[in-house]
Amino acid sequence: MNLKAISKVAALLFVAGIAAGCANTIRGVGADTANAVDATQAAGRNVERSASY
């Protein structure tokens, strides 16, 4: 393999690594958002229950 081919393979691996990292970050943000929605809904139910007594 010459230097040009090695450079292309290295660049491809670098881009693939960055893309994988972004996918994990996006997945984590989605999970955090879902948890925030669940917590907000639970708080709303608690307020509704306490107001009905």
C-alpha positions in Angstrom: 0.0 0.0 0.0 1.3 3.4 -0.8 0.9 6.5 1.3 -2.1 7.8 -0.6 -4.1 4.7 0.0 -3.2 4.6 3.7 -4.2 8.2 4.0 -7.6 7.4 2.5 -8.2 4.5 4.8 -7.2 6.5 7.8 -9.5 9.4 6.8 -12.4 6.9 6.3 -11.8 5.3 9.8 -11.7 8.8 11.3 -15.0 9.8 9.8 -16.6 6.6 10.8 -15.4 7.1 14.4 -16.8 10.6 14.5 -20.1 9.4 13.0 -20.4 6.7 15.7 -19.7 9.2 18.4 -22.4 11.5 17.1 -24.9 8.6 17.0 -24.3 7.8 20.6 -24.7 11.5 21.6 -28.0 11.8 19.7 -29.3 8.6 21.3 -28.3 9.9 24.7 -30.1 13.2 24.1 -33.2 11.3 23.1 -33.1 9.3 26.3 -32.6 12.4 28.4 -35.6 14.1 26.7 -37.8 11.0 27.2 -36.8 11.0 30.9 -37.7 14.7 31.3 -41.1 14.1 29.7 -41.8 11.2 32.0 -40.8 13.2 35.0 -43.0 16.1 34.0 -46.0 13.9 33.4 -45.4 12.2 36.8 -45.2 15.6 38.5 -48.5 16.7 36.8 -50.2 13.5 38.0 -49.0 14.2 41.5 -50.3 17.8 41.4 -53.7 16.5 40.0 -54.0 13.9 42.8 -53.1 16.4 45.6 -55.6 18.9 44.2 -58.5 16.5 44.2 -58.4 15.9 48.0 
